[in-house]
Amino acid sequence: MKHSTIITILLIGLFLAAQIVGLFVLKSYIDVPKTAETGNLTWEALPNIAGISFERPQIRESISFAYIIAAVIIGTLLVLLLIRFKTMMLWKIWYLLAVGISLTLSFGAFMSSTAASIVGFFVAIAKTFRNNIILHNLSELFIYAGLAVIFVPVLNITAMFILLLLISLYDMYAVWQSGHMIKMAKAQAKSGIFAGLLLPYRMPKLARGATRASKTKMKKVKIRTAVLGGGDIGFPLLFAGVILKTYGFWQAMLVTPFTALALLMLLLLGRKEKFYPAMPFISLGCLAGYLAVLALGAIV
Protein backbone atom coordinates (compact mmCIF):
# COMPACT_ATOMS: atom_id res chain seq x y z
CA MET A 1 0.00 0.00 0.00
CA LYS A 2 1.52 3.29 -1.11
CA HIS A 3 0.08 5.47 1.66
CA SER A 4 -1.54 5.08 5.05
CA THR A 5 -5.25 4.34 5.20
CA ILE A 6 -6.27 7.86 6.25
CA ILE A 7 -4.11 9.53 3.58
CA THR A 8 -5.49 7.16 0.94
CA ILE A 9 -9.07 7.96 1.97
CA LEU A 10 -8.36 11.69 1.89
CA LEU A 11 -6.74 11.51 -1.57
CA ILE A 12 -9.64 9.52 -3.01
CA GLY A 13 -12.18 11.80 -1.32
CA LEU A 14 -10.55 14.96 -2.67
CA PHE A 15 -10.21 13.41 -6.13
CA LEU A 16 -13.92 12.54 -6.16
CA ALA A 17 -14.83 16.01 -4.88
CA ALA A 18 -12.84 17.66 -7.69
CA GLN A 19 -14.63 15.50 -10.28
CA ILE A 20 -18.08 16.27 -8.87
CA VAL A 21 -17.41 20.01 -8.50
CA GLY A 22 -16.10 20.08 -12.06
CA LEU A 23 -19.21 18.41 -13.45
CA PHE A 24 -21.51 20.82 -11.62
CA VAL A 25 -19.51 23.78 -12.95
CA LEU A 26 -19.71 22.37 -16.49
CA LYS A 27 -23.44 21.81 -16.14
CA SER A 28 -23.86 25.43 -15.04
CA TYR A 29 -22.18 26.62 -18.26
CA ILE A 30 -24.79 24.94 -20.47
CA ASP A 31 -27.15 27.49 -22.01
CA VAL A 32 -30.37 25.61 -21.30
CA PRO A 33 -32.82 27.92 -23.18
CA LYS A 34 -30.75 27.95 -26.38
CA THR A 35 -30.10 24.23 -26.12
CA ALA A 36 -33.84 23.59 -25.84
CA GLU A 37 -34.57 26.00 -28.69
CA THR A 38 -32.01 24.67 -31.17
CA GLY A 39 -31.82 21.05 -30.06
CA ASN A 40 -28.01 21.32 -29.99
CA LEU A 41 -25.93 21.65 -26.86
CA THR A 42 -25.00 25.32 -26.49
CA TRP A 43 -22.43 26.69 -24.04
CA GLU A 44 -22.56 30.06 -22.36
CA ALA A 45 -19.72 32.49 -23.04
CA LEU A 46 -16.74 32.53 -20.70
CA PRO A 47 -16.70 35.36 -18.14
CA ASN A 48 -14.43 38.36 -18.57
CA ILE A 49 -11.28 38.02 -16.51
CA ALA A 50 -10.09 41.30 -14.98
CA GLY A 51 -11.93 43.07 -17.80
CA ILE A 52 -10.36 40.93 -20.54
CA SER A 53 -12.66 38.86 -22.74
CA PHE A 54 -11.76 35.16 -23.03
CA GLU A 55 -13.00 32.78 -25.70
CA ARG A 56 -12.70 29.05 -26.22
CA PRO A 57 -10.25 27.93 -28.91
CA GLN A 58 -11.84 27.54 -32.34
CA ILE A 59 -10.55 24.09 -33.29
CA ARG A 60 -12.14 20.98 -34.75
CA GLU A 61 -13.12 18.34 -32.21
CA SER A 62 -11.44 15.59 -34.24
CA ILE A 63 -7.96 17.12 -33.84
CA SER A 64 -8.40 18.93 -30.52
CA PHE A 65 -6.31 16.30 -28.70
CA ALA A 66 -3.22 17.39 -30.70
CA TYR A 67 -3.45 20.95 -29.38
CA ILE A 68 -3.79 19.76 -25.78
CA ILE A 69 -0.84 17.36 -26.10
CA ALA A 70 1.25 20.16 -27.63
CA ALA A 71 0.29 22.46 -24.74
CA VAL A 72 1.29 19.77 -22.21
CA ILE A 73 4.71 19.29 -23.86
CA ILE A 74 5.39 23.03 -24.18
CA GLY A 75 4.30 23.62 -20.59
CA THR A 76 6.54 20.81 -19.36
CA LEU A 77 9.55 22.21 -21.23
CA LEU A 78 8.94 25.68 -19.80
CA VAL A 79 8.68 24.34 -16.23
CA LEU A 80 11.89 22.32 -16.67
CA LEU A 81 13.67 25.45 -17.94
CA LEU A 82 12.46 27.47 -14.96
CA ILE A 83 13.67 24.71 -12.62
CA ARG A 84 16.99 24.41 -14.47
CA PHE A 85 17.76 28.13 -14.19
CA LYS A 86 16.15 28.43 -10.73
CA THR A 87 13.87 31.28 -11.78
CA MET A 88 11.22 30.44 -9.20
CA MET A 89 9.73 33.93 -9.17
CA LEU A 90 8.77 33.54 -12.84
CA TRP A 91 7.28 30.15 -11.98
CA LYS A 92 5.26 31.77 -9.18
CA ILE A 93 3.95 34.51 -11.48
CA TRP A 94 2.98 31.95 -14.12
CA TYR A 95 1.36 29.79 -11.44
CA LEU A 96 -0.54 32.76 -10.00
CA LEU A 97 -1.94 33.75 -13.41
CA ALA A 98 -2.90 30.17 -14.32
CA VAL A 99 -4.62 29.57 -10.98
CA GLY A 100 -6.33 32.97 -11.03
CA ILE A 101 -7.74 32.46 -14.53
CA SER A 102 -8.86 28.88 -13.81
CA LEU A 103 -10.57 29.85 -10.55
CA THR A 104 -12.26 32.83 -12.19
CA LEU A 105 -13.71 30.58 -14.89
CA SER A 106 -14.85 28.10 -12.26
CA PHE A 107 -16.39 30.68 -9.93
CA GLY A 108 -17.94 32.41 -12.96
CA ALA A 109 -20.50 29.61 -13.07
CA PHE A 110 -22.01 30.90 -9.81
CA MET A 111 -21.31 34.66 -9.68
CA SER A 112 -20.72 37.69 -11.87
CA SER A 113 -17.51 38.07 -13.89
CA THR A 114 -16.28 40.87 -11.63
CA ALA A 115 -16.91 38.96 -8.41
CA ALA A 116 -15.41 35.78 -9.87
CA SER A 117 -12.25 37.67 -10.91
CA ILE A 118 -11.85 39.29 -7.49
CA VAL A 119 -12.37 36.05 -5.56
CA GLY A 120 -10.37 33.96 -8.03
CA PHE A 121 -7.28 36.15 -8.00
CA PHE A 122 -7.49 36.79 -4.26
CA VAL A 123 -7.34 33.03 -3.70
CA ALA A 124 -4.59 32.69 -6.32
CA ILE A 125 -2.42 35.32 -4.60
CA ALA A 126 -2.94 33.70 -1.19
CA LYS A 127 -2.26 30.26 -2.67
CA THR A 128 0.98 31.47 -4.25
CA PHE A 129 2.45 33.59 -1.46
CA ARG A 130 0.55 32.66 1.75
CA ASN A 131 -0.32 29.06 1.10
CA ASN A 132 -1.34 26.43 3.63
CA ILE A 133 -2.51 22.83 3.27
CA ILE A 134 -6.22 23.58 3.67
CA LEU A 135 -6.27 26.50 1.21
CA HIS A 136 -4.12 24.58 -1.26
CA ASN A 137 -6.29 21.47 -1.43
CA LEU A 138 -9.66 23.24 -1.28
CA SER A 139 -8.70 25.52 -4.17
CA GLU A 140 -7.55 22.49 -6.16
CA LEU A 141 -11.17 21.28 -6.16
CA PHE A 142 -12.15 24.24 -8.38
CA ILE A 143 -9.08 24.78 -10.56
CA TYR A 144 -9.67 21.89 -12.95
CA ALA A 145 -13.30 22.85 -13.47
CA GLY A 146 -12.02 26.12 -14.93
CA LEU A 147 -9.87 24.23 -17.41
CA ALA A 148 -12.74 21.89 -18.28
CA VAL A 149 -15.07 24.73 -19.31
CA ILE A 150 -12.46 25.75 -21.89
CA PHE A 151 -11.62 22.36 -23.39
CA VAL A 152 -14.68 20.11 -23.00
CA PRO A 153 -16.69 22.03 -25.67
CA VAL A 154 -13.94 21.33 -28.28
CA LEU A 155 -13.49 17.61 -27.49
CA ASN A 156 -15.46 14.56 -28.54
CA ILE A 157 -15.33 10.90 -27.45
CA THR A 158 -12.83 9.81 -30.10
CA ALA A 159 -10.48 12.73 -29.46
CA MET A 160 -10.77 12.14 -25.72
CA PHE A 161 -9.75 8.48 -25.99
CA ILE A 162 -6.80 9.38 -28.20
CA LEU A 163 -5.81 12.04 -25.67
CA LEU A 164 -6.02 9.56 -22.78
CA LEU A 165 -3.90 7.05 -24.69
CA LEU A 166 -1.22 9.61 -25.56
CA ILE A 167 -1.13 11.16 -22.11
CA SER A 168 -0.88 7.71 -20.50
CA LEU A 169 2.10 6.80 -22.71
CA TYR A 170 3.67 10.16 -21.93
CA ASP A 171 3.08 9.67 -18.20
CA MET A 172 4.79 6.26 -18.26
CA TYR A 173 7.77 7.68 -20.15
CA ALA A 174 8.05 10.75 -17.90
CA VAL A 175 8.01 8.68 -14.69
CA TRP A 176 9.68 5.39 -15.60
CA GLN A 177 12.06 6.42 -18.40
CA SER A 178 13.18 10.05 -18.29
CA GLY A 179 12.14 10.74 -14.68
CA HIS A 180 11.47 14.41 -15.44
CA MET A 181 7.94 14.17 -14.02
CA ILE A 182 9.42 13.15 -10.67
CA LYS A 183 11.91 16.02 -10.88
CA MET A 184 9.13 18.52 -11.54
CA ALA A 185 6.96 17.17 -8.72
CA LYS A 186 9.82 17.43 -6.20
CA ALA A 187 10.80 20.93 -7.33
CA GLN A 188 7.20 22.15 -7.13
CA ALA A 189 6.62 20.60 -3.71
CA LYS A 190 9.86 22.19 -2.47
CA SER A 191 8.80 25.61 -3.77
CA GLY A 192 5.46 25.30 -1.98
CA ILE A 193 3.35 25.79 -5.13
CA PHE A 194 2.63 22.26 -6.26
CA ALA A 195 0.04 21.81 -9.04
CA GLY A 196 -2.14 19.05 -7.62
CA LEU A 197 -3.24 17.56 -4.32
CA LEU A 198 -0.66 17.60 -1.55
CA LEU A 199 -1.18 15.94 1.84
CA PRO A 200 1.56 15.84 4.50
CA TYR A 201 1.45 12.91 6.91
CA ARG A 202 1.70 15.43 9.75
CA MET A 203 1.99 19.17 10.14
CA PRO A 204 5.44 20.59 10.96
CA LYS A 205 5.88 21.46 14.64
CA LEU A 206 7.30 24.60 16.16
CA ALA A 207 10.81 24.17 17.44
CA ARG A 208 11.03 23.64 21.17
CA GLY A 209 12.03 26.64 23.19
CA ALA A 210 11.05 29.07 20.44
CA THR A 211 11.03 32.67 21.63
CA ARG A 212 8.09 35.00 21.18
CA ALA A 213 9.84 36.63 18.22
CA SER A 214 10.57 33.33 16.51
CA LYS A 215 7.29 31.46 16.97
CA THR A 216 6.55 31.79 13.28
CA LYS A 217 9.69 29.84 12.38
CA MET A 218 8.95 26.19 11.81
CA LYS A 219 11.26 23.39 12.80
CA LYS A 220 12.95 21.99 9.71
CA VAL A 221 12.15 18.31 9.58
CA LYS A 222 11.57 15.98 6.67
CA ILE A 223 7.87 15.16 6.49
CA ARG A 224 6.51 12.45 4.22
CA THR A 225 3.98 13.87 1.78
CA ALA A 226 1.40 12.28 -0.50
CA VAL A 227 0.85 13.99 -3.85
CA LEU A 228 -1.46 13.58 -6.82
CA GLY A 229 -0.56 15.58 -9.91
CA GLY A 230 -2.96 18.04 -11.47
CA GLY A 231 -3.12 16.09 -14.72
CA ASP A 232 -4.33 13.04 -12.82
CA ILE A 233 -7.32 15.12 -11.73
CA GLY A 234 -7.85 17.21 -14.85
CA PHE A 235 -7.83 14.55 -17.58
CA PRO A 236 -10.49 12.28 -16.04
CA LEU A 237 -12.60 15.41 -15.49
CA LEU A 238 -12.24 16.25 -19.19
CA PHE A 239 -13.38 12.72 -20.01
CA ALA A 240 -16.37 12.93 -17.67
CA GLY A 241 -17.17 16.34 -19.17
CA VAL A 242 -17.23 14.87 -22.67
CA ILE A 243 -19.58 12.15 -21.37
CA LEU A 244 -21.79 14.93 -19.94
CA LYS A 245 -21.71 16.71 -23.28
CA THR A 246 -22.52 13.54 -25.24
CA TYR A 247 -24.85 11.54 -22.98
CA GLY A 248 -25.94 13.69 -20.05
CA PHE A 249 -25.08 14.80 -16.52
CA TRP A 250 -25.96 11.63 -14.60
CA GLN A 251 -24.12 9.47 -17.11
CA ALA A 252 -21.06 11.64 -16.48
CA MET A 253 -21.50 11.20 -12.74
CA LEU A 254 -21.48 7.43 -13.33
CA VAL A 255 -17.93 7.66 -14.67
CA THR A 256 -16.43 9.22 -11.52
CA PRO A 257 -16.64 6.11 -9.26
CA PHE A 258 -14.78 4.11 -11.90
CA THR A 259 -11.92 6.60 -12.18
CA ALA A 260 -11.74 6.87 -8.38
CA LEU A 261 -11.68 3.06 -8.09
CA ALA A 262 -8.85 2.89 -10.63
CA LEU A 263 -6.86 5.43 -8.61
CA LEU A 264 -7.62 3.49 -5.42
CA MET A 265 -6.25 0.30 -7.01
CA LEU A 266 -3.00 2.10 -7.81
CA LEU A 267 -2.69 3.39 -4.25
CA LEU A 268 -3.42 -0.06 -2.80
CA LEU A 269 -1.01 -1.89 -5.10
CA GLY A 270 1.73 0.76 -5.01
CA ARG A 271 4.76 0.63 -2.72
CA LYS A 272 5.96 3.32 -0.35
CA GLU A 273 8.52 5.86 -1.56
CA LYS A 274 8.03 4.83 -5.20
CA PHE A 275 6.61 6.97 -7.99
CA TYR A 276 4.01 5.60 -10.39
CA PRO A 277 2.32 7.03 -13.49
CA ALA A 278 -1.33 7.35 -12.47
CA MET A 279 -2.82 8.11 -15.89
CA PRO A 280 -2.66 4.56 -17.30
CA PHE A 281 -4.74 3.35 -14.34
CA ILE A 282 -7.13 6.32 -14.47
CA SER A 283 -7.54 5.95 -18.23
CA LEU A 284 -8.62 2.34 -17.72
CA GLY A 285 -11.11 3.67 -15.18
CA CYS A 286 -12.40 6.09 -17.82
CA LEU A 287 -12.83 3.21 -20.26
CA ALA A 288 -14.68 1.13 -17.66
CA GLY A 289 -16.94 4.11 -16.90
CA TYR A 290 -17.66 4.60 -20.60
CA LEU A 291 -18.61 0.92 -20.98
CA ALA A 292 -20.90 1.27 -17.94
CA VAL A 293 -22.59 4.28 -19.57
CA LEU A 294 -23.12 2.30 -22.79
CA ALA A 295 -24.45 -0.68 -20.82
CA LEU A 296 -26.84 1.56 -18.90
CA GLY A 297 -28.04 3.10 -22.14
CA ALA A 298 -28.67 -0.34 -23.64
CA ILE A 299 -30.68 -1.41 -20.59
CA VAL A 300 -32.73 1.80 -20.34
matplotlib code that plots the C-alpha trace (Angstrom):
import matplotlib.pyplot as plt

x = [0.0, 1.5, 0.1, -1.5, -5.3, -6.3, -4.1, -5.5, -9.1, -8.4, -6.7, -9.6, -12.2, -10.6, -10.2, -13.9, -14.8, -12.8, -14.6, -18.1, -17.4, -16.1, -19.2, -21.5, -19.5, -19.7, -23.4, -23.9, -22.2, -24.8, -27.1, -30.4, -32.8, -30.7, -30.1, -33.8, -34.6, -32.0, -31.8, -28.0, -25.9, -25.0, -22.4, -22.6, -19.7, -16.7, -16.7, -14.4, -11.3, -10.1, -11.9, -10.4, -12.7, -11.8, -13.0, -12.7, -10.2, -11.8, -10.6, -12.1, -13.1, -11.4, -8.0, -8.4, -6.3, -3.2, -3.4, -3.8, -0.8, 1.3, 0.3, 1.3, 4.7, 5.4, 4.3, 6.5, 9.5, 8.9, 8.7, 11.9, 13.7, 12.5, 13.7, 17.0, 17.8, 16.2, 13.9, 11.2, 9.7, 8.8, 7.3, 5.3, 4.0, 3.0, 1.4, -0.5, -1.9, -2.9, -4.6, -6.3, -7.7, -8.9, -10.6, -12.3, -13.7, -14.8, -16.4, -17.9, -20.5, -22.0, -21.3, -20.7, -17.5, -16.3, -16.9, -15.4, -12.2, -11.8, -12.4, -10.4, -7.3, -7.5, -7.3, -4.6, -2.4, -2.9, -2.3, 1.0, 2.5, 0.6, -0.3, -1.3, -2.5, -6.2, -6.3, -4.1, -6.3, -9.7, -8.7, -7.6, -11.2, -12.1, -9.1, -9.7, -13.3, -12.0, -9.9, -12.7, -15.1, -12.5, -11.6, -14.7, -16.7, -13.9, -13.5, -15.5, -15.3, -12.8, -10.5, -10.8, -9.8, -6.8, -5.8, -6.0, -3.9, -1.2, -1.1, -0.9, 2.1, 3.7, 3.1, 4.8, 7.8, 8.0, 8.0, 9.7, 12.1, 13.2, 12.1, 11.5, 7.9, 9.4, 11.9, 9.1, 7.0, 9.8, 10.8, 7.2, 6.6, 9.9, 8.8, 5.5, 3.4, 2.6, 0.0, -2.1, -3.2, -0.7, -1.2, 1.6, 1.5, 1.7, 2.0, 5.4, 5.9, 7.3, 10.8, 11.0, 12.0, 11.0, 11.0, 8.1, 9.8, 10.6, 7.3, 6.6, 9.7, 8.9, 11.3, 12.9, 12.1, 11.6, 7.9, 6.5, 4.0, 1.4, 0.9, -1.5, -0.6, -3.0, -3.1, -4.3, -7.3, -7.8, -7.8, -10.5, -12.6, -12.2, -13.4, -16.4, -17.2, -17.2, -19.6, -21.8, -21.7, -22.5, -24.9, -25.9, -25.1, -26.0, -24.1, -21.1, -21.5, -21.5, -17.9, -16.4, -16.6, -14.8, -11.9, -11.7, -11.7, -8.8, -6.9, -7.6, -6.2, -3.0, -2.7, -3.4, -1.0, 1.7, 4.8, 6.0, 8.5, 8.0, 6.6, 4.0, 2.3, -1.3, -2.8, -2.7, -4.7, -7.1, -7.5, -8.6, -11.1, -12.4, -12.8, -14.7, -16.9, -17.7, -18.6, -20.9, -22.6, -23.1, -24.4, -26.8, -28.0, -28.7, -30.7, -32.7]
y = [0.0, 3.3, 5.5, 5.1, 4.3, 7.9, 9.5, 7.2, 8.0, 11.7, 11.5, 9.5, 11.8, 15.0, 13.4, 12.5, 16.0, 17.7, 15.5, 16.3, 20.0, 20.1, 18.4, 20.8, 23.8, 22.4, 21.8, 25.4, 26.6, 24.9, 27.5, 25.6, 27.9, 28.0, 24.2, 23.6, 26.0, 24.7, 21.1, 21.3, 21.7, 25.3, 26.7, 30.1, 32.5, 32.5, 35.4, 38.4, 38.0, 41.3, 43.1, 40.9, 38.9, 35.2, 32.8, 29.1, 27.9, 27.5, 24.1, 21.0, 18.3, 15.6, 17.1, 18.9, 16.3, 17.4, 20.9, 19.8, 17.4, 20.2, 22.5, 19.8, 19.3, 23.0, 23.6, 20.8, 22.2, 25.7, 24.3, 22.3, 25.5, 27.5, 24.7, 24.4, 28.1, 28.4, 31.3, 30.4, 33.9, 33.5, 30.2, 31.8, 34.5, 31.9, 29.8, 32.8, 33.7, 30.2, 29.6, 33.0, 32.5, 28.9, 29.8, 32.8, 30.6, 28.1, 30.7, 32.4, 29.6, 30.9, 34.7, 37.7, 38.1, 40.9, 39.0, 35.8, 37.7, 39.3, 36.1, 34.0, 36.2, 36.8, 33.0, 32.7, 35.3, 33.7, 30.3, 31.5, 33.6, 32.7, 29.1, 26.4, 22.8, 23.6, 26.5, 24.6, 21.5, 23.2, 25.5, 22.5, 21.3, 24.2, 24.8, 21.9, 22.9, 26.1, 24.2, 21.9, 24.7, 25.7, 22.4, 20.1, 22.0, 21.3, 17.6, 14.6, 10.9, 9.8, 12.7, 12.1, 8.5, 9.4, 12.0, 9.6, 7.0, 9.6, 11.2, 7.7, 6.8, 10.2, 9.7, 6.3, 7.7, 10.7, 8.7, 5.4, 6.4, 10.0, 10.7, 14.4, 14.2, 13.2, 16.0, 18.5, 17.2, 17.4, 20.9, 22.2, 20.6, 22.2, 25.6, 25.3, 25.8, 22.3, 21.8, 19.0, 17.6, 17.6, 15.9, 15.8, 12.9, 15.4, 19.2, 20.6, 21.5, 24.6, 24.2, 23.6, 26.6, 29.1, 32.7, 35.0, 36.6, 33.3, 31.5, 31.8, 29.8, 26.2, 23.4, 22.0, 18.3, 16.0, 15.2, 12.5, 13.9, 12.3, 14.0, 13.6, 15.6, 18.0, 16.1, 13.0, 15.1, 17.2, 14.6, 12.3, 15.4, 16.2, 12.7, 12.9, 16.3, 14.9, 12.1, 14.9, 16.7, 13.5, 11.5, 13.7, 14.8, 11.6, 9.5, 11.6, 11.2, 7.4, 7.7, 9.2, 6.1, 4.1, 6.6, 6.9, 3.1, 2.9, 5.4, 3.5, 0.3, 2.1, 3.4, -0.1, -1.9, 0.8, 0.6, 3.3, 5.9, 4.8, 7.0, 5.6, 7.0, 7.3, 8.1, 4.6, 3.4, 6.3, 5.9, 2.3, 3.7, 6.1, 3.2, 1.1, 4.1, 4.6, 0.9, 1.3, 4.3, 2.3, -0.7, 1.6, 3.1, -0.3, -1.4, 1.8]
z = [0.0, -1.1, 1.7, 5.1, 5.2, 6.3, 3.6, 0.9, 2.0, 1.9, -1.6, -3.0, -1.3, -2.7, -6.1, -6.2, -4.9, -7.7, -10.3, -8.9, -8.5, -12.1, -13.5, -11.6, -13.0, -16.5, -16.1, -15.0, -18.3, -20.5, -22.0, -21.3, -23.2, -26.4, -26.1, -25.8, -28.7, -31.2, -30.1, -30.0, -26.9, -26.5, -24.0, -22.4, -23.0, -20.7, -18.1, -18.6, -16.5, -15.0, -17.8, -20.5, -22.7, -23.0, -25.7, -26.2, -28.9, -32.3, -33.3, -34.7, -32.2, -34.2, -33.8, -30.5, -28.7, -30.7, -29.4, -25.8, -26.1, -27.6, -24.7, -22.2, -23.9, -24.2, -20.6, -19.4, -21.2, -19.8, -16.2, -16.7, -17.9, -15.0, -12.6, -14.5, -14.2, -10.7, -11.8, -9.2, -9.2, -12.8, -12.0, -9.2, -11.5, -14.1, -11.4, -10.0, -13.4, -14.3, -11.0, -11.0, -14.5, -13.8, -10.6, -12.2, -14.9, -12.3, -9.9, -13.0, -13.1, -9.8, -9.7, -11.9, -13.9, -11.6, -8.4, -9.9, -10.9, -7.5, -5.6, -8.0, -8.0, -4.3, -3.7, -6.3, -4.6, -1.2, -2.7, -4.3, -1.5, 1.8, 1.1, 3.6, 3.3, 3.7, 1.2, -1.3, -1.4, -1.3, -4.2, -6.2, -6.2, -8.4, -10.6, -13.0, -13.5, -14.9, -17.4, -18.3, -19.3, -21.9, -23.4, -23.0, -25.7, -28.3, -27.5, -28.5, -27.5, -30.1, -29.5, -25.7, -26.0, -28.2, -25.7, -22.8, -24.7, -25.6, -22.1, -20.5, -22.7, -21.9, -18.2, -18.3, -20.1, -17.9, -14.7, -15.6, -18.4, -18.3, -14.7, -15.4, -14.0, -10.7, -10.9, -11.5, -8.7, -6.2, -7.3, -7.1, -3.7, -2.5, -3.8, -2.0, -5.1, -6.3, -9.0, -7.6, -4.3, -1.5, 1.8, 4.5, 6.9, 9.7, 10.1, 11.0, 14.6, 16.2, 17.4, 21.2, 23.2, 20.4, 21.6, 21.2, 18.2, 16.5, 17.0, 13.3, 12.4, 11.8, 12.8, 9.7, 9.6, 6.7, 6.5, 4.2, 1.8, -0.5, -3.9, -6.8, -9.9, -11.5, -14.7, -12.8, -11.7, -14.9, -17.6, -16.0, -15.5, -19.2, -20.0, -17.7, -19.2, -22.7, -21.4, -19.9, -23.3, -25.2, -23.0, -20.1, -16.5, -14.6, -17.1, -16.5, -12.7, -13.3, -14.7, -11.5, -9.3, -11.9, -12.2, -8.4, -8.1, -10.6, -8.6, -5.4, -7.0, -7.8, -4.2, -2.8, -5.1, -5.0, -2.7, -0.3, -1.6, -5.2, -8.0, -10.4, -13.5, -12.5, -15.9, -17.3, -14.3, -14.5, -18.2, -17.7, -15.2, -17.8, -20.3, -17.7, -16.9, -20.6, -21.0, -17.9, -19.6, -22.8, -20.8, -18.9, -22.1, -23.6, -20.6, -20.3]

ax = plt.figure().add_subplot(projection="3d")
ax.plot(x, y, z, "-o")
ax.set_aspect("equal")
plt.show()
